[in-house]
Each structure stands twice: as structure tokens, then as C-alpha cells.
Amino acid sequence: MKIKIRIDIGEGPVEVDTTLATIVAWERRFKRKASDLGNGIGIEDLAFMAHEACKAQKITVPAVLDDFIKRLDLIEVVQDGPVNPTEGTPTGDD
């Protein structure tokens, strides 16, 4: 699962991508499963993922999540990928 998130902490917009490690960190912190994301995602969830993705991509952000959240001017999902991407089923017409 990959989510592209656009954030701005007062220094201009930046886009970051989540990774498997980001999602696992989110599952551990919030005691939820990635499949729960299909029912919607909360702002705190999104902020946590953006914070983790920034750190992984060496983007300087406040070390404490709450301090990061206080600085957010913008947070939005740019695109997200399917949880279990699959190729189409052959129709037999090929």
C-alpha cells in the first residue's frame, strides 16, 4: 500500500510517499490493521504517516508528532494505491 501525501509545515508544499514500514509503524502505534484504511482515514492517522514518511525521506520535521501537527498548514492525500493491486482477469478473448 502506498499513499502520496502533500504537506506544508510553513516552508512550502512537499509530497511524500508512505512505505510498508510507514504502514507497519502506523499499525503498531494505533493498534489497527491496514485494511481498516478502506473505511476512511483520520487526520491524525494521515499526520502520523506523513511524519514517518518525512523522517524516512530525510525531510527535516519536528521530532515530536504533536509539534509536527501544530506546524501543519496543509495535509492532503494526493493519490493512493490499492491495498492489494491485481491485474485484470483474462476474458478468454485474447
N, CA and C atoms as an extended XYZ file, in Angstrom:
282
Properties=species:S:1:pos:R:3:atomname:S:1:resname:S:1:resid:I:1 pbc="F F F"
N         0.848       -1.171        0.000 N   MET     1
C         0.000        0.000        0.000 CA  MET     1
C         0.891        1.230        0.000 C   MET     1
N         0.555        2.151       -0.853 N   LYS     2
C         1.337        3.363       -0.966 CA  LYS     2
C         0.382        4.548       -1.027 C   LYS     2
N         0.654        5.541       -0.209 N   ILE     3
C        -0.164        6.752       -0.200 CA  ILE     3
C         0.762        7.934       -0.425 C   ILE     3
N         0.413        8.795       -1.366 N   LYS     4
C         1.172       10.029       -1.585 CA  LYS     4
C         0.448       11.140       -0.823 C   LYS     4
N         1.191       11.820        0.059 N   ILE     5
C         0.604       12.851        0.916 CA  ILE     5
C         1.317       14.179        0.660 C   ILE     5
N         0.535       15.235        0.467 N   ARG     6
C         1.089       16.585        0.313 CA  ARG     6
C         0.933       17.306        1.648 C   ARG     6
N         2.036       17.864        2.138 N   ILE     7
C         2.012       18.607        3.398 CA  ILE     7
C         2.689       19.951        3.219 C   ILE     7
N         2.400       20.845        4.125 N   ASP     8
C         3.124       22.115        4.209 CA  ASP     8
C         3.220       22.464        5.688 C   ASP     8
N         4.456       22.568        6.176 N   ILE     9
C         4.671       22.954        7.572 CA  ILE     9
C         5.228       24.377        7.637 C   ILE     9
N         4.802       25.189        6.652 N   GLY    10
C         5.206       26.591        6.627 CA  GLY    10
C         6.419       26.876        5.764 C   GLY    10
N         6.874       25.858        5.033 N   GLU    11
C         8.058       26.026        4.183 CA  GLU    11
C         7.752       25.703        2.728 C   GLU    11
N         6.499       25.690        2.370 N   GLY    12
C         6.092       25.321        1.022 CA  GLY    12
C         5.667       23.871        0.971 C   GLY    12
N         4.802       23.536        0.020 N   PRO    13
C         4.285       22.172       -0.066 CA  PRO    13
C         5.357       21.161       -0.455 C   PRO    13
N         5.239       19.978        0.132 N   VAL    14
C         6.132       18.851       -0.136 CA  VAL    14
C         5.258       17.614       -0.257 C   VAL    14
N         5.612       16.721       -1.194 N   GLU    15
C         4.894       15.453       -1.320 CA  GLU    15
C         5.790       14.319       -0.837 C   GLU    15
N         5.211       13.440       -0.036 N   VAL    16
C         5.934       12.275        0.480 CA  VAL    16
C         5.112       11.025        0.200 C   VAL    16
N         5.808        9.904        0.075 N   ASP    17
C         5.153        8.623       -0.158 CA  ASP    17
C         5.327        7.732        1.059 C   ASP    17
N         4.242        7.081        1.451 N   THR    18
C         4.356        6.099        2.518 CA  THR    18
C         5.022        4.850        1.964 C   THR    18
N         5.558        4.047        2.867 N   THR    19
C         6.155        2.758        2.506 CA  THR    19
C         5.524        1.696        3.397 C   THR    19
N         5.908        0.472        3.164 N   LEU    20
C         5.431       -0.608        4.027 CA  LEU    20
C         5.821       -0.333        5.477 C   LEU    20
N         7.038        0.167        5.686 N   ALA    21
C         7.493        0.476        7.049 CA  ALA    21
C         6.619        1.552        7.692 C   ALA    21
N         6.174        2.524        6.911 N   THR    22
C         5.288        3.580        7.418 CA  THR    22
C         3.973        2.980        7.899 C   THR    22
N         3.409        2.107        7.088 N   ILE    23
C         2.118        1.500        7.434 CA  ILE    23
C         2.253        0.597        8.653 C   ILE    23
N         3.333       -0.159        8.739 N   VAL    24
C         3.563       -1.023        9.907 CA  VAL    24
C         3.703       -0.168       11.173 C   VAL    24
N         4.436        0.928       11.087 N   ALA    25
C         4.579        1.826       12.243 CA  ALA    25
C         3.212        2.357       12.666 C   ALA    25
N         2.369        2.708       11.688 N   TRP    26
C         1.017        3.190       11.987 CA  TRP    26
C         0.197        2.094       12.663 C   TRP    26
N         0.265        0.859       12.147 N   GLU    27
C        -0.476       -0.250       12.758 CA  GLU    27
C        -0.051       -0.458       14.205 C   GLU    27
N         1.240       -0.414       14.452 N   ARG    28
C         1.745       -0.625       15.810 CA  ARG    28
C         1.312        0.479       16.757 C   ARG    28
N         1.359        1.710       16.289 N   ARG    29
C         1.012        2.831       17.174 CA  ARG    29
C        -0.482        2.880       17.491 C   ARG    29
N        -1.311        2.670       16.469 N   PHE    30
C        -2.755        2.837       16.637 CA  PHE    30
C        -3.508        1.528       16.840 C   PHE    30
N        -2.768        0.394       16.836 N   LYS    31
C        -3.379       -0.924       17.075 CA  LYS    31
C        -4.538       -1.186       16.115 C   LYS    31
N        -4.307       -0.859       14.848 N   ARG    32
C        -5.296       -1.088       13.801 CA  ARG    32
C        -4.615       -1.801       12.642 C   ARG    32
N        -5.407       -2.320       11.725 N   LYS    33
C        -4.880       -3.015       10.554 CA  LYS    33
C        -4.994       -2.109        9.337 C   LYS    33
N        -4.073       -2.304        8.400 N   ALA    34
C        -4.089       -1.505        7.170 CA  ALA    34
C        -5.424       -1.636        6.449 C   ALA    34
N        -6.059       -2.784        6.547 N   SER    35
C        -7.356       -2.967        5.890 CA  SER    35
C        -8.414       -2.005        6.439 C   SER    35
N        -8.219       -1.504        7.668 N   ASP    36
C        -9.153       -0.532        8.245 CA  ASP    36
C        -9.154        0.789        7.475 C   ASP    36
N        -8.073        1.056        6.744 N   LEU    37
C        -7.968        2.312        5.999 CA  LEU    37
C        -9.012        2.403        4.896 C   LEU    37
N        -9.544        1.264        4.464 N   GLY    38
C       -10.590        1.255        3.448 CA  GLY    38
C       -11.874        1.911        3.922 C   GLY    38
N       -12.038        2.035        5.232 N   ASN    39
C       -13.231        2.663        5.804 CA  ASN    39
C       -13.040        4.147        6.038 C   ASN    39
N       -11.919        4.703        5.597 N   GLY    40
C       -11.629        6.120        5.789 CA  GLY    40
C       -10.405        6.281        6.672 C   GLY    40
N        -9.808        7.438        6.577 N   ILE    41
C        -8.587        7.714        7.321 CA  ILE    41
C        -8.755        9.033        8.064 C   ILE    41
N        -8.380        9.030        9.329 N   GLY    42
C        -8.477       10.231       10.139 CA  GLY    42
C        -7.289       11.159        9.907 C   GLY    42
N        -7.450       12.389       10.273 N   ILE    43
C        -6.389       13.376       10.104 CA  ILE    43
C        -5.166       13.006       10.946 C   ILE    43
N        -5.369       12.524       12.171 N   GLU    44
C        -4.218       12.129       12.988 CA  GLU    44
C        -3.478       10.966       12.343 C   GLU    44
N        -4.229       10.020       11.761 N   ASP    45
C        -3.607        8.902       11.050 CA  ASP    45
C        -2.749        9.425        9.900 C   ASP    45
N        -3.317       10.322        9.122 N   LEU    46
C        -2.626       10.899        7.978 CA  LEU    46
C        -1.394       11.684        8.419 C   LEU    46
N        -1.541       12.453        9.491 N   ALA    47
C        -0.408       13.228       10.014 CA  ALA    47
C         0.712       12.303       10.490 C   ALA    47
N         0.350       11.219       11.167 N   PHE    48
C         1.362       10.263       11.618 CA  PHE    48
C         2.110        9.673       10.428 C   PHE    48
N         1.369        9.246        9.410 N   MET    49
C         2.008        8.664        8.233 CA  MET    49
C         2.906        9.680        7.526 C   MET    49
N         2.443       10.916        7.411 N   ALA    50
C         3.251       11.962        6.775 CA  ALA    50
C         4.511       12.218        7.585 C   ALA    50
N         4.394       12.257        8.898 N   HIS    51
C         5.541       12.479        9.786 CA  HIS    51
C         6.567       11.368        9.604 C   HIS    51
N         6.113       10.127        9.627 N   GLU    52
C         7.012        8.985        9.441 CA  GLU    52
C         7.651        8.996        8.053 C   GLU    52
N         6.850        9.303        7.027 N   ALA    53
C         7.369        9.332        5.656 CA  ALA    53
C         8.411       10.439        5.493 C   ALA    53
N         8.177       11.584        6.108 N   CYS    54
C         9.156       12.683        6.050 CA  CYS    54
C        10.480       12.255        6.675 C   CYS    54
N        10.394       11.662        7.846 N   LYS    55
C        11.623       11.217        8.512 CA  LYS    55
C        12.364       10.191        7.652 C   LYS    55
N        11.642        9.267        7.049 N   ALA    56
C        12.267        8.237        6.223 CA  ALA    56
C        12.918        8.824        4.980 C   ALA    56
N        12.345        9.933        4.485 N   GLN    57
C        12.866       10.559        3.276 CA  GLN    57
C        13.824       11.710        3.592 C   GLN    57
N        14.266       11.763        4.854 N   LYS    58
C        15.269       12.735        5.306 CA  LYS    58
C        14.807       14.188        5.159 C   LYS    58
N        13.496       14.414        5.319 N   ILE    59
C        12.943       15.761        5.325 CA  ILE    59
C        12.887       16.201        6.776 C   ILE    59
N        13.474       17.348        7.066 N   THR    60
C        13.547       17.821        8.441 CA  THR    60
C        12.163       18.228        8.938 C   THR    60
N        11.737       17.568       10.008 N   VAL    61
C        10.456       17.861       10.649 CA  VAL    61
C        10.668       17.819       12.158 C   VAL    61
N         9.765       18.428       12.938 N   PRO    62
C         9.884       18.319       14.394 CA  PRO    62
C         9.894       16.850       14.814 C   PRO    62
N        10.701       16.529       15.803 N   ALA    63
C        10.848       15.142       16.264 CA  ALA    63
C         9.568       14.602       16.901 C   ALA    63
N         8.821       15.454       17.551 N   VAL    64
C         7.598       15.047       18.259 CA  VAL    64
C         6.391       15.241       17.339 C   VAL    64
N         5.568       14.200       17.211 N   LEU    65
C         4.411       14.237       16.313 CA  LEU    65
C         3.506       15.433       16.589 C   LEU    65
N         3.191       15.705       17.840 N   ASP    66
C         2.295       16.824       18.158 CA  ASP    66
C         2.879       18.163       17.712 C   ASP    66
N         4.188       18.321       17.792 N   ASP    67
C         4.823       19.548       17.312 CA  ASP    67
C         4.729       19.645       15.792 C   ASP    67
N         4.858       18.508       15.120 N   PHE    68
C         4.693       18.446       13.666 CA  PHE    68
C         3.267       18.857       13.297 C   PHE    68
N         2.284       18.301       13.991 N   ILE    69
C         0.880       18.602       13.712 CA  ILE    69
C         0.593       20.088       13.906 C   ILE    69
N         1.156       20.700       14.943 N   LYS    70
C         0.939       22.131       15.199 CA  LYS    70
C         1.459       23.001       14.063 C   LYS    70
N         2.461       22.533       13.349 N   ARG    71
C         3.051       23.320       12.262 CA  ARG    71
C         2.385       23.087       10.914 C   ARG    71
N         1.519       22.079       10.826 N   LEU    72
C         0.888       21.762        9.541 CA  LEU    72
C        -0.064       22.861        9.090 C   LEU    72
N         0.196       23.401        7.907 N   ASP    73
C        -0.723       24.346        7.269 CA  ASP    73
C        -1.600       23.626        6.256 C   ASP    73
N        -1.110       22.476        5.775 N   LEU    74
C        -1.798       21.713        4.733 CA  LEU    74
C        -1.461       20.243        4.896 C   LEU    74
N        -2.462       19.407        4.760 N   ILE    75
C        -2.235       17.961        4.665 CA  ILE    75
C        -3.362       17.388        3.835 C   ILE    75
N        -2.990       16.670        2.772 N   GLU    76
C        -3.997       16.073        1.901 CA  GLU    76
C        -3.415       14.870        1.178 C   GLU    76
N        -4.288       13.934        0.859 N   VAL    77
C        -3.885       12.776        0.076 CA  VAL    77
C        -3.902       13.192       -1.386 C   VAL    77
N        -2.770       12.984       -2.049 N   VAL    78
C        -2.673       13.311       -3.464 CA  VAL    78
C        -3.162       12.137       -4.286 C   VAL    78
N        -2.733       10.953       -3.919 N   GLN    79
C        -3.195        9.724       -4.565 CA  GLN    79
C        -2.927        8.581       -3.617 C   GLN    79
N        -3.658        7.542       -3.798 N   ASP    80
C        -3.376        6.343       -3.029 CA  ASP    80
C        -3.504        5.142       -3.946 C   ASP    80
N        -2.767        4.117       -3.620 N   GLY    81
C        -2.783        2.905       -4.422 CA  GLY    81
C        -3.676        1.869       -3.782 C   GLY    81
N        -4.080        0.873       -4.529 N   PRO    82
C        -4.925       -0.177       -3.959 CA  PRO    82
C        -4.168       -0.986       -2.906 C   PRO    82
N        -4.893       -1.492       -1.926 N   VAL    83
C        -4.290       -2.287       -0.879 CA  VAL    83
C        -3.694       -3.561       -1.461 C   VAL    83
N        -4.422       -4.233       -2.338 N   ASN    84
C        -3.969       -5.473       -2.973 CA  ASN    84
C        -4.095       -5.337       -4.486 C   ASN    84
N        -3.135       -4.653       -5.123 N   PRO    85
C        -3.262       -4.465       -6.565 CA  PRO    85
C        -3.192       -5.808       -7.304 C   PRO    85
N        -4.052       -5.964       -8.285 N   THR    86
C        -4.057       -7.186       -9.088 CA  THR    86
C        -4.230       -6.798      -10.547 C   THR    86
N        -3.812       -7.687      -11.411 N   GLU    87
C        -4.042       -7.477      -12.829 CA  GLU    87
C        -5.433       -7.989      -13.168 C   GLU    87
N        -5.987       -7.499      -14.249 N   GLY    88
C        -7.299       -7.927      -14.679 CA  GLY    88
C        -7.315       -9.410      -15.004 C   GLY    88
N        -8.463      -10.008      -14.854 N   THR    89
C        -8.636      -11.416      -15.142 CA  THR    89
C        -8.778      -11.590      -16.657 C   THR    89
N        -8.056      -12.550      -17.248 N   PRO    90
C        -8.207      -12.779      -18.694 CA  PRO    90
C        -9.642      -13.142      -19.026 C   PRO    90
N       -10.108      -12.625      -20.151 N   THR    91
C       -11.509      -12.876      -20.553 CA  THR    91
C       -11.646      -14.074      -21.472 C   THR    91
N       -10.528      -14.592      -21.983 N   GLY    92
C       -10.588      -15.707      -22.910 CA  GLY    92
C       -10.700      -15.240      -24.352 C   GLY    92
N       -10.853      -13.929      -24.548 N   ASP    93
C       -10.956      -13.366      -25.891 CA  ASP    93
C        -9.604      -13.039      -26.490 C   ASP    93
N        -8.544      -13.205      -25.690 N   ASP    94
C        -7.202      -12.828      -26.139 CA  ASP    94
C        -6.559      -13.888      -26.981 C   ASP    94
